[in-house]
Amino acid sequence: MIVSPLEYSATTHPGLSRDNNEDTYLCLPEVGLWLVADGMGGHEAGEVASAIVRDTVAQKIKTNPQAELANSIQDAHKAILHSAAEGIGAIGMGSTVVAVQSRDKYFQIAWVGDSRAYLWTPNYKGTGKSGSLERLSTDHSYVQMLVEKGVISPDEADAHPEKNIITQCLGMQELADVSVDLVQGQWQTDQWILLCSDGLTDEISDQTIAQILSLSDNSLTAVDQLLHAALTNGGHDNITLQIIESPVKPHPFWSSAKQWIPHITGRPLVDAGIFAATILILILSIVNFIL
């Protein structure tokens, strides 16, 4: 296996019910940083809050790529509070955030609010048939709190009328500091990380997300199809998403050789074994015929 520069695809859309977009996103592959921020506070306030998050985190990580992601997000919270106090934006403006920082074969996800991170692992890249979708983040929301207390089930949470009430966000006046949640992992071959605002997940289920990813040959197609599905289902909110591809790639020899291996079972090593055995039998048959 080799480690390559990360590839990605991203998009944002105001949706079909709003004339402004309070979402923003950040892509800094040179320092291994991607981010989605969903602003709130109304026209000209939510946009300001999410932009402060984007710019603060970008500046911190670009200045020091080894800086802790959680600390940079904490700085963004304080920057929103300071800006509001100085008359930039509005008092009460805020933003969610979800970000991934990738270093070599490892990644870290950090978030505040209900913007989400998912990990997609295909069974075999290129077959477009199946895979697994894992939600890496846990919403900071009232409904998630009800789920954790056993008051409602996860299925009931998706249709709960108060599912968009969040328990914390960057810029929340009552909080001197926010609680930044973190998860870490190691990249595997062909995995994708999906970052998104709730404009995507309010419109389409995790099952639909998984189905779209399983049928997408590349991240650009996946991003386009996810956005299309969210808009088709109503597009009631701003929609922002990006997919970051694993830097772990097969060895160049395997990458070039596997194009000659027929897809029999959809499992590359098994298919390679069957193909090799078939070639060996053919060679032995030819040798036996000659002798």
C-alpha distance (Angstrom), angle and dihedral (degrees) to the residues before:
residue distance angle dihedral
M1 . . .
I2 3.80 . .
V3 3.81 132.0 .
S4 3.81 114.2 -127.6
P5 3.81 134.2 -179.6
L6 3.79 110.7 -78.2
E7 3.78 119.7 -101.4
Y8 3.79 122.5 -154.0
S9 3.81 147.2 170.4
A10 3.81 126.7 -148.7
T11 3.79 141.6 176.1
T12 3.79 142.0 170.8
H13 3.81 130.9 -162.1
P14 3.82 132.3 -178.6
G15 3.81 90.5 -133.7
L16 3.78 126.6 -131.2
S17 3.81 100.4 -73.2
R18 3.81 103.2 48.8
D19 3.77 134.5 62.8
N20 3.81 94.7 -155.4
N21 3.79 134.1 52.1
E22 3.81 117.4 -135.4
D23 3.82 91.8 177.4
T24 3.76 125.0 92.4
Y25 3.77 137.2 174.5
L26 3.80 139.3 -157.5
C27 3.80 130.2 -147.4
L28 3.80 117.4 -174.5
P29 3.82 106.4 159.4
E30 3.81 90.9 166.9
V31 3.82 89.3 69.7
G32 3.82 96.7 26.7
L33 3.81 96.3 -111.2
W34 3.81 131.6 137.8
L35 3.81 127.2 168.3
V36 3.80 143.0 177.4
A37 3.82 121.0 -162.1
D38 3.81 126.0 -173.7
G39 3.79 111.5 -158.9
M40 3.79 126.3 -153.1
G41 3.76 135.2 -173.4
G42 3.75 102.9 85.2
H43 3.78 135.3 -85.3
E44 3.83 112.9 -14.1
A45 3.81 91.9 4.7
G46 3.80 104.3 65.8
E47 3.79 89.6 45.5
V48 3.80 90.0 52.0
A49 3.81 93.4 49.0
S50 3.81 95.6 49.5
A51 3.81 91.0 45.1
I52 3.81 89.9 52.9
V53 3.80 89.4 52.9
R54 3.79 92.3 48.9
D55 3.80 95.1 46.2
T56 3.82 96.3 42.2
V57 3.80 95.3 50.1
A58 3.81 91.5 42.9
Q59 3.80 92.3 51.5
K60 3.80 93.7 47.6
I61 3.80 95.2 48.9
K62 3.82 95.6 40.3
T63 3.80 90.0 51.3
N64 3.80 91.4 47.7
P65 3.83 115.7 12.5
Q66 3.81 88.7 -170.4
A67 3.81 91.9 58.7
E68 3.79 116.2 122.3
L69 3.79 112.5 -101.0
A70 3.81 92.7 -142.6
N71 3.81 91.4 54.8
S72 3.80 91.1 50.2
I73 3.81 90.5 52.4
Q74 3.80 90.0 48.4
D75 3.80 88.1 53.2
A76 3.81 88.9 52.0
H77 3.82 90.1 55.0
K78 3.80 90.9 53.6
A79 3.81 91.0 45.0
I80 3.81 90.9 56.8
L81 3.80 91.4 49.6
H82 3.80 91.1 48.6
S83 3.79 93.5 47.1
A84 3.80 92.4 49.8
A85 3.80 90.3 50.2
E86 3.81 89.1 51.0
G87 3.80 92.2 52.2
I88 3.79 96.2 -104.0
G89 3.78 107.7 136.5
A90 3.79 110.5 -21.3
I91 3.78 141.0 -59.9
G92 3.79 108.2 -93.4
M93 3.80 96.7 28.8
G94 3.78 115.4 137.8
S95 3.77 145.9 161.5
T96 3.76 141.8 -148.5
V97 3.78 118.9 -136.1
V98 3.79 138.7 -164.3
A99 3.79 120.5 179.6
V100 3.78 141.1 170.8
Q101 3.79 126.0 -150.4
S102 3.79 115.0 -165.5
R103 3.79 123.9 -163.5
D104 3.79 119.3 177.5
K105 3.85 105.9 -53.4
Y106 3.80 95.3 -16.0
F107 3.79 134.8 80.8
Q108 3.78 137.9 -170.0
I109 3.81 126.0 -156.7
A110 3.82 121.0 -156.0
W111 3.79 127.8 -178.7
V112 3.79 147.9 166.2
G113 3.80 120.6 -167.7
D114 3.80 128.7 3.4
S115 3.79 103.8 -46.9
R116 3.79 105.6 117.1
A117 3.78 145.6 -138.7
Y118 3.81 123.0 -154.1
L119 3.80 131.8 -175.3
W120 3.81 116.7 -143.6
T121 3.80 118.2 -161.9
P122 3.81 115.3 -177.4
N123 3.77 119.9 -150.8
Y124 3.77 87.3 -133.8
K125 3.76 124.5 -6.8
G126 3.77 112.1 -124.0
T127 3.79 100.2 27.9
G128 3.81 91.6 83.9
K129 3.78 91.8 -153.0
S130 3.78 113.0 108.1
G131 3.77 148.5 -15.8
S132 3.78 142.1 144.9
L133 3.80 129.3 -85.7
E134 3.81 117.4 -155.8
R135 3.79 123.2 -172.3
L136 3.79 105.1 -136.7
S137 3.80 98.0 -176.3
T138 3.79 129.8 60.8
D139 3.81 117.2 -144.0
H140 3.79 118.1 -112.6
S141 3.78 90.4 -139.2
Y142 3.79 142.2 125.9
V143 3.78 91.9 -116.4
Q144 3.82 92.7 50.7
M145 3.80 87.8 52.5
L146 3.82 88.9 54.3
V147 3.82 89.6 50.6
E148 3.80 92.5 50.5
K149 3.81 90.6 50.3
G150 3.79 90.9 50.1
V151 3.82 93.9 -117.1
I152 3.81 92.5 123.9
S153 3.81 134.7 12.2
P154 3.82 124.2 -112.1
D155 3.82 88.9 -109.1
E156 3.81 90.8 54.2
A157 3.80 90.1 50.1
D158 3.80 92.6 65.3
A159 3.81 92.0 61.8
H160 3.80 98.7 33.9
P161 3.84 112.4 129.1
E162 3.82 91.5 -134.8
K163 3.80 97.8 46.5
N164 3.82 92.4 119.0
I165 3.81 95.2 58.8
I166 3.80 105.5 108.1
T167 3.79 125.1 -159.4
Q168 3.79 96.3 -146.9
C169 3.77 141.0 8.3
L170 3.77 138.3 167.4
G171 3.80 109.5 -80.6
M172 3.82 95.7 28.1
Q173 3.80 103.7 154.7
E174 3.81 94.8 -144.9
L175 3.81 93.4 59.4
A176 3.78 124.3 76.1
D177 3.82 86.4 -173.0
V178 3.76 132.3 13.8
S179 3.80 126.0 -136.8
V180 3.80 106.6 -114.3
D181 3.80 111.6 -158.8
L182 3.79 119.2 -147.4
V183 3.79 138.3 -166.2
Q184 3.78 127.5 179.0
G185 3.75 133.4 -159.2
Q186 3.77 147.0 161.3
W187 3.77 120.6 -110.0
Q188 3.79 118.3 -115.8
T189 3.78 125.8 -162.0
D190 3.83 115.4 -71.3
Q191 3.80 96.3 0.5
W192 3.80 121.4 144.9
I193 3.80 130.2 -155.1
L194 3.80 115.5 -148.6
L195 3.81 119.0 -157.4
C196 3.80 116.9 -171.8
S197 3.78 146.5 160.7
D198 3.80 120.2 -122.0
G199 3.79 89.3 -99.3
L200 3.80 85.3 82.6
T201 3.80 100.7 40.2
D202 3.81 94.3 43.8
E203 3.81 89.1 60.3
I204 3.80 104.0 38.8
S205 3.79 131.9 33.3
D206 3.79 127.7 -122.8
Q207 3.80 87.5 -107.6
T208 3.80 90.7 57.4
I209 3.79 91.4 46.6
A210 3.81 89.9 52.9
Q211 3.80 92.1 48.0
I212 3.81 92.4 51.5
L213 3.80 92.6 47.5
S214 3.81 91.5 48.9
L215 3.81 90.5 55.5
S216 3.81 95.9 45.2
D217 3.79 119.3 96.1
N218 3.81 93.6 -163.7
S219 3.79 140.6 14.6
L220 3.81 94.6 -105.6
T221 3.79 91.7 57.9
A222 3.80 90.4 45.0
V223 3.81 93.0 52.5
D224 3.81 91.8 48.1
Q225 3.80 93.0 48.6
L226 3.81 94.2 46.2
L227 3.80 91.1 51.3
H228 3.80 91.0 46.7
A229 3.82 91.2 51.3
A230 3.81 92.5 49.9
L231 3.80 92.0 49.6
T232 3.80 92.1 45.5
N233 3.81 89.9 53.2
G234 3.78 92.3 54.4
G235 3.80 109.9 -72.6
H236 3.81 90.9 -138.5
D237 3.81 94.7 162.2
N238 3.78 139.7 31.5
I239 3.81 110.3 -72.9
T240 3.79 123.9 -149.1
L241 3.78 128.2 166.8
Q242 3.74 142.1 153.6
I243 3.78 135.2 -174.9
I244 3.79 121.3 -146.9
E245 3.79 116.6 -161.6
S246 3.79 124.6 -139.2
P247 3.81 114.7 -96.9
V248 3.81 89.7 -146.1
K249 3.78 107.9 98.8
P250 3.80 131.9 177.8
H251 3.79 116.8 -97.6
P252 3.84 109.9 -80.6
F253 3.81 91.1 -114.9
W254 3.79 91.3 54.3
S255 3.82 91.0 45.2
S256 3.78 91.7 55.9
A257 3.80 95.9 37.8
K258 3.80 98.0 49.4
Q259 3.81 92.3 65.2
W260 3.82 87.0 70.9
I261 3.81 93.6 50.7
P262 3.81 113.0 93.9
H263 3.82 118.0 -127.2
I264 3.79 102.7 -115.4
T265 3.79 107.1 145.8
G266 3.82 99.0 7.4
R267 3.83 89.2 -117.2
P268 3.81 108.5 109.9
L269 3.81 98.9 -151.6
V270 3.80 93.0 46.6
D271 3.81 91.1 46.4
A272 3.81 90.0 49.1
G273 3.81 90.2 51.6
I274 3.80 92.5 49.9
F275 3.79 91.0 46.9
A276 3.82 92.6 48.3
A277 3.82 92.0 47.8
T278 3.81 90.5 50.0
I279 3.81 91.7 50.7
L280 3.82 90.9 47.4
I281 3.81 92.2 51.1
L282 3.80 89.4 48.7
I283 3.82 92.1 50.9
L284 3.81 92.2 47.7
S285 3.80 90.4 49.1
I286 3.81 91.2 52.5
V287 3.81 92.4 46.9
N288 3.83 90.9 48.1
F289 3.81 90.1 49.2
I290 3.81 91.9 50.9
L291 3.80 92.6 47.8
